[in-house]
Amino acid sequence: MSEEEKKDKPVETVDDAVKTDQVKKVDEPKAEKSPEVSTSDNPEKAEKTEKKEETAADLLGANIEQVKIRKAKGSKNITSGICYVVATFNNTKVSFTDMKGNVISWSSSGKCNFRGSRKSTAYAAQVVTQDAGKVAMSHGMKEVLVKVKGPGMGRDSAIRALQSLGFSVSSILDVTPVPHNGCRAPKRRRV
């Protein structure tokens, strides 16, 4: 068969079409001359371009990993403060303040993407404390007085997370409100 007969014959598969040149080829972009190709002419330039590509990739990775920490215009480094841990049956909230009570950072289980029954777990309390603690450390906080409120499961794990972050815990206070026969308590569960 001659080439003209092959072109006139109907094509059954894509491979046959490519072999008979019946498929229109897409123009490939012309490769620009890069310094890497001409390594024999100038090897120093080739090394520099390779380094630039690596650093750009490194910078992109670094931007993803960094957490934005916002400081107020008149903020100063705060070395000591108070950490409030509110551990209820349904949630755990942590906030760091200076000694006057101005909030520096805060976090909660919902903010850390825990939903439903996972919000009240001890692990959620640990993650919440680390989240708020990192921001407080970036403001220069090193020593904390811990005030714990509520009967939740996150009480102890929040304090352990503070110590693992490197905070020096000066004292731990339990400030859970105790009623002197105030409001009627919720009905008992029958399980």
Short mmCIF file of the C-alpha atoms (twelve columns), coordinates in Angstrom:
data_MODEL
# 
_entry.id   MODEL 
# 
loop_
_atom_site.group_PDB 
_atom_site.id 
_atom_site.type_symbol 
_atom_site.label_atom_id 
_atom_site.label_alt_id 
_atom_site.label_comp_id 
_atom_site.label_asym_id 
_atom_site.label_seq_id 
_atom_site.Cartn_x 
_atom_site.Cartn_y 
_atom_site.Cartn_z 
_atom_site.pdbx_PDB_model_num 
ATOM 1   C CA . MET A 1   0.000   0.000  0.000  1 
ATOM 2   C CA . SER A 2   1.277   3.430  -0.837 1 
ATOM 3   C CA . GLU A 3   1.147   6.362  1.568  1 
ATOM 4   C CA . GLU A 4   -1.739  8.009  -0.295 1 
ATOM 5   C CA . GLU A 5   -3.851  4.867  0.031  1 
ATOM 6   C CA . LYS A 6   -3.122  4.737  3.784  1 
ATOM 7   C CA . LYS A 7   -4.325  8.310  4.227  1 
ATOM 8   C CA . ASP A 8   -7.553  7.659  2.311  1 
ATOM 9   C CA . LYS A 9   -8.320  4.484  4.284  1 
ATOM 10  C CA . PRO A 10  -10.643 4.981  7.335  1 
ATOM 11  C CA . VAL A 11  -8.811  4.951  10.678 1 
ATOM 12  C CA . GLU A 12  -9.800  2.409  13.323 1 
ATOM 13  C CA . THR A 13  -7.614  3.408  16.286 1 
ATOM 14  C CA . VAL A 14  -5.733  6.446  17.488 1 
ATOM 15  C CA . ASP A 15  -2.392  4.672  16.970 1 
ATOM 16  C CA . ASP A 16  -3.237  4.073  13.307 1 
ATOM 17  C CA . ALA A 17  -4.126  7.736  12.900 1 
ATOM 18  C CA . VAL A 18  -0.809  8.814  14.390 1 
ATOM 19  C CA . LYS A 19  1.092   6.391  12.130 1 
ATOM 20  C CA . THR A 20  -0.654  7.647  8.984  1 
ATOM 21  C CA . ASP A 21  -0.314  11.325 10.012 1 
ATOM 22  C CA . GLN A 22  -4.071  11.912 9.802  1 
ATOM 23  C CA . VAL A 23  -4.125  13.537 13.249 1 
ATOM 24  C CA . LYS A 24  -3.198  17.177 13.294 1 
ATOM 25  C CA . LYS A 25  -0.216  17.658 15.555 1 
ATOM 26  C CA . VAL A 26  -0.376  20.470 18.070 1 
ATOM 27  C CA . ASP A 27  2.496   22.894 17.881 1 
ATOM 28  C CA . GLU A 28  4.719   22.331 20.865 1 
ATOM 29  C CA . PRO A 29  5.976   25.457 22.597 1 
ATOM 30  C CA . LYS A 30  9.467   26.301 21.533 1 
ATOM 31  C CA . ALA A 31  11.924  25.731 24.301 1 
ATOM 32  C CA . GLU A 32  13.796  28.861 25.177 1 
ATOM 33  C CA . LYS A 33  17.493  28.660 25.499 1 
ATOM 34  C CA . SER A 34  18.194  28.239 29.159 1 
ATOM 35  C CA . PRO A 35  21.573  28.690 30.838 1 
ATOM 36  C CA . GLU A 36  21.293  25.113 32.111 1 
ATOM 37  C CA . VAL A 37  21.599  23.746 28.541 1 
ATOM 38  C CA . SER A 38  24.812  25.603 27.914 1 
ATOM 39  C CA . THR A 39  26.597  24.338 31.005 1 
ATOM 40  C CA . SER A 40  29.851  23.916 29.112 1 
ATOM 41  C CA . ASP A 41  29.949  27.662 28.304 1 
ATOM 42  C CA . ASN A 42  29.244  29.070 31.756 1 
ATOM 43  C CA . PRO A 43  28.785  26.559 34.622 1 
ATOM 44  C CA . GLU A 44  28.522  29.270 37.319 1 
ATOM 45  C CA . LYS A 45  25.341  30.749 35.796 1 
ATOM 46  C CA . ALA A 46  23.741  27.314 35.592 1 
ATOM 47  C CA . GLU A 47  24.353  26.743 39.309 1 
ATOM 48  C CA . LYS A 48  22.865  30.140 40.170 1 
ATOM 49  C CA . THR A 49  19.665  29.469 38.243 1 
ATOM 50  C CA . GLU A 50  19.255  26.107 39.948 1 
ATOM 51  C CA . LYS A 51  19.648  27.755 43.352 1 
ATOM 52  C CA . LYS A 52  17.000  30.359 42.506 1 
ATOM 53  C CA . GLU A 53  14.482  27.658 41.651 1 
ATOM 54  C CA . GLU A 54  15.131  25.833 44.921 1 
ATOM 55  C CA . THR A 55  14.786  28.935 47.040 1 
ATOM 56  C CA . ALA A 56  11.516  29.864 45.348 1 
ATOM 57  C CA . ALA A 57  10.109  26.428 46.178 1 
ATOM 58  C CA . ASP A 58  11.375  26.775 49.728 1 
ATOM 59  C CA . LEU A 59  9.722   30.181 50.078 1 
ATOM 60  C CA . LEU A 60  6.398   28.846 48.849 1 
ATOM 61  C CA . GLY A 61  6.567   26.031 51.408 1 
ATOM 62  C CA . ALA A 62  7.484   28.451 54.183 1 
ATOM 63  C CA . ASN A 63  4.509   30.732 53.434 1 
ATOM 64  C CA . ILE A 64  2.069   27.862 53.806 1 
ATOM 65  C CA . GLU A 65  3.479   26.756 57.157 1 
ATOM 66  C CA . GLN A 66  3.597   30.188 58.796 1 
ATOM 67  C CA . VAL A 67  0.667   31.284 60.918 1 
ATOM 68  C CA . LYS A 68  -0.246  34.945 60.740 1 
ATOM 69  C CA . ILE A 69  0.284   36.621 64.103 1 
ATOM 70  C CA . ARG A 70  -1.132  40.093 64.422 1 
ATOM 71  C CA . LYS A 71  0.196   42.535 66.968 1 
ATOM 72  C CA . ALA A 72  -1.434  45.811 67.884 1 
ATOM 73  C CA . LYS A 73  0.430   48.991 66.965 1 
ATOM 74  C CA . GLY A 74  1.277   49.899 70.544 1 
ATOM 75  C CA . SER A 75  1.878   46.349 71.763 1 
ATOM 76  C CA . LYS A 76  4.906   45.522 73.864 1 
ATOM 77  C CA . ASN A 77  6.542   42.276 74.816 1 
ATOM 78  C CA . ILE A 78  4.618   40.749 77.696 1 
ATOM 79  C CA . THR A 79  6.680   38.339 79.807 1 
ATOM 80  C CA . SER A 80  4.035   37.183 82.287 1 
ATOM 81  C CA . GLY A 81  0.288   36.785 82.066 1 
ATOM 82  C CA . ILE A 82  -2.781  34.759 82.964 1 
ATOM 83  C CA . CYS A 83  -4.110  31.709 81.135 1 
ATOM 84  C CA . TYR A 84  -7.840  31.094 81.551 1 
ATOM 85  C CA . VAL A 85  -9.030  27.551 80.777 1 
ATOM 86  C CA . VAL A 86  -12.812 27.047 80.606 1 
ATOM 87  C CA . ALA A 87  -13.546 23.319 80.309 1 
ATOM 88  C CA . THR A 88  -17.257 22.538 80.103 1 
ATOM 89  C CA . PHE A 89  -18.939 19.256 79.220 1 
ATOM 90  C CA . ASN A 90  -19.384 20.417 75.612 1 
ATOM 91  C CA . ASN A 91  -16.387 22.618 74.816 1 
ATOM 92  C CA . THR A 92  -12.954 23.883 75.895 1 
ATOM 93  C CA . LYS A 93  -11.880 27.520 75.610 1 
ATOM 94  C CA . VAL A 94  -8.446  28.974 76.397 1 
ATOM 95  C CA . SER A 95  -7.477  32.642 76.534 1 
ATOM 96  C CA . PHE A 96  -4.200  34.363 77.426 1 
ATOM 97  C CA . THR A 97  -4.257  37.832 78.970 1 
ATOM 98  C CA . ASP A 98  -1.726  40.205 80.432 1 
ATOM 99  C CA . MET A 99  -1.815  40.862 84.173 1 
ATOM 100 C CA . LYS A 100 -4.381  43.655 83.703 1 
ATOM 101 C CA . GLY A 101 -6.803  41.346 81.869 1 
ATOM 102 C CA . ASN A 102 -6.301  42.540 78.275 1 
ATOM 103 C CA . VAL A 103 -6.664  39.538 75.949 1 
ATOM 104 C CA . ILE A 104 -3.554  38.631 73.944 1 
ATOM 105 C CA . SER A 105 -4.697  35.398 72.308 1 
ATOM 106 C CA . TRP A 106 -7.587  32.967 72.516 1 
ATOM 107 C CA . SER A 107 -8.744  29.706 71.014 1 
ATOM 108 C CA . SER A 108 -11.572 27.208 71.303 1 
ATOM 109 C CA . SER A 109 -12.348 23.707 70.098 1 
ATOM 110 C CA . GLY A 110 -14.574 24.988 67.308 1 
ATOM 111 C CA . LYS A 111 -11.861 27.346 66.078 1 
ATOM 112 C CA . CYS A 112 -9.497  24.365 65.827 1 
ATOM 113 C CA . ASN A 113 -11.995 22.476 63.599 1 
ATOM 114 C CA . PHE A 114 -13.383 20.068 66.189 1 
ATOM 115 C CA . ARG A 115 -17.092 19.413 65.786 1 
ATOM 116 C CA . GLY A 116 -19.765 17.757 67.897 1 
ATOM 117 C CA . SER A 117 -18.693 15.379 70.644 1 
ATOM 118 C CA . ARG A 118 -14.997 15.767 69.733 1 
ATOM 119 C CA . LYS A 119 -14.998 19.336 71.061 1 
ATOM 120 C CA . SER A 120 -15.132 18.154 74.668 1 
ATOM 121 C CA . THR A 121 -12.227 15.653 74.477 1 
ATOM 122 C CA . ALA A 122 -8.912  15.992 76.260 1 
ATOM 123 C CA . TYR A 123 -7.046  15.960 72.932 1 
ATOM 124 C CA . ALA A 124 -9.089  18.928 71.716 1 
ATOM 125 C CA . ALA A 125 -8.129  20.830 74.879 1 
ATOM 126 C CA . GLN A 126 -4.454  20.085 74.202 1 
ATOM 127 C CA . VAL A 127 -4.674  21.356 70.599 1 
ATOM 128 C CA . VAL A 128 -6.604  24.460 71.691 1 
ATOM 129 C CA . THR A 129 -4.008  25.312 74.335 1 
ATOM 130 C CA . GLN A 130 -1.143  24.884 71.872 1 
ATOM 131 C CA . ASP A 131 -2.914  27.080 69.314 1 
ATOM 132 C CA . ALA A 132 -3.432  29.976 71.722 1 
ATOM 133 C CA . GLY A 133 -0.091  29.400 73.467 1 
ATOM 134 C CA . LYS A 134 2.002   29.791 70.304 1 
ATOM 135 C CA . VAL A 135 0.514   33.218 69.651 1 
ATOM 136 C CA . ALA A 136 1.081   34.239 73.280 1 
ATOM 137 C CA . MET A 137 4.702   33.063 73.082 1 
ATOM 138 C CA . SER A 138 5.237   35.168 69.960 1 
ATOM 139 C CA . HIS A 139 4.242   38.196 72.069 1 
ATOM 140 C CA . GLY A 140 7.021   37.282 74.516 1 
ATOM 141 C CA . MET A 141 5.033   35.515 77.234 1 
ATOM 142 C CA . LYS A 142 7.049   33.016 79.273 1 
ATOM 143 C CA . GLU A 143 5.408   32.789 82.696 1 
ATOM 144 C CA . VAL A 144 1.707   32.129 83.245 1 
ATOM 145 C CA . LEU A 145 -0.724  31.893 86.126 1 
ATOM 146 C CA . VAL A 146 -3.385  29.321 85.192 1 
ATOM 147 C CA . LYS A 147 -7.039  29.735 86.193 1 
ATOM 148 C CA . VAL A 148 -9.187  26.679 85.469 1 
ATOM 149 C CA . LYS A 149 -12.990 26.777 85.439 1 
ATOM 150 C CA . GLY A 150 -15.475 23.978 84.841 1 
ATOM 151 C CA . PRO A 151 -15.768 20.195 85.209 1 
ATOM 152 C CA . GLY A 152 -14.730 19.204 81.649 1 
ATOM 153 C CA . MET A 153 -12.229 16.608 80.493 1 
ATOM 154 C CA . GLY A 154 -9.781  19.224 79.182 1 
ATOM 155 C CA . ARG A 155 -8.642  20.607 82.525 1 
ATOM 156 C CA . ASP A 156 -5.516  18.523 83.060 1 
ATOM 157 C CA . SER A 157 -4.502  18.144 79.423 1 
ATOM 158 C CA . ALA A 158 -4.585  21.923 78.927 1 
ATOM 159 C CA . ILE A 159 -2.135  22.432 81.804 1 
ATOM 160 C CA . ARG A 160 0.132   19.656 80.482 1 
ATOM 161 C CA . ALA A 161 0.078   21.286 77.040 1 
ATOM 162 C CA . LEU A 162 1.159   24.592 78.595 1 
ATOM 163 C CA . GLN A 163 4.141   22.931 80.236 1 
ATOM 164 C CA . SER A 164 5.090   21.090 77.033 1 
ATOM 165 C CA . LEU A 165 5.085   24.398 75.123 1 
ATOM 166 C CA . GLY A 166 7.701   25.723 77.529 1 
ATOM 167 C CA . PHE A 167 5.675   28.047 79.741 1 
ATOM 168 C CA . SER A 168 6.695   28.232 83.379 1 
ATOM 169 C CA . VAL A 169 3.470   27.762 85.352 1 
ATOM 170 C CA . SER A 170 3.695   29.886 88.499 1 
ATOM 171 C CA . SER A 171 0.414   28.703 90.058 1 
ATOM 172 C CA . ILE A 172 -2.803  26.881 89.220 1 
ATOM 173 C CA . LEU A 173 -6.120  28.142 90.587 1 
ATOM 174 C CA . ASP A 174 -9.507  26.436 90.382 1 
ATOM 175 C CA . VAL A 175 -12.092 29.180 89.949 1 
ATOM 176 C CA . THR A 176 -15.102 26.939 89.270 1 
ATOM 177 C CA . PRO A 177 -18.196 28.685 90.635 1 
ATOM 178 C CA . VAL A 178 -19.842 26.691 93.427 1 
ATOM 179 C CA . PRO A 179 -23.507 27.484 94.139 1 
ATOM 180 C CA . HIS A 180 -24.708 27.901 97.736 1 
ATOM 181 C CA . ASN A 181 -28.052 26.306 96.820 1 
ATOM 182 C CA . GLY A 182 -28.735 28.705 93.962 1 
ATOM 183 C CA . CYS A 183 -30.359 27.568 90.717 1 
ATOM 184 C CA . ARG A 184 -32.056 24.196 90.371 1 
ATOM 185 C CA . ALA A 185 -29.675 21.617 88.913 1 
ATOM 186 C CA . PRO A 186 -30.479 19.825 85.620 1 
ATOM 187 C CA . LYS A 187 -32.404 16.559 85.981 1 
ATOM 188 C CA . ARG A 188 -30.367 13.366 86.411 1 
ATOM 189 C CA . ARG A 189 -29.743 11.226 83.343 1 
ATOM 190 C CA . ARG A 190 -31.371 7.801  83.303 1 
ATOM 191 C CA . VAL A 191 -29.085 5.546  81.299 1 
# 
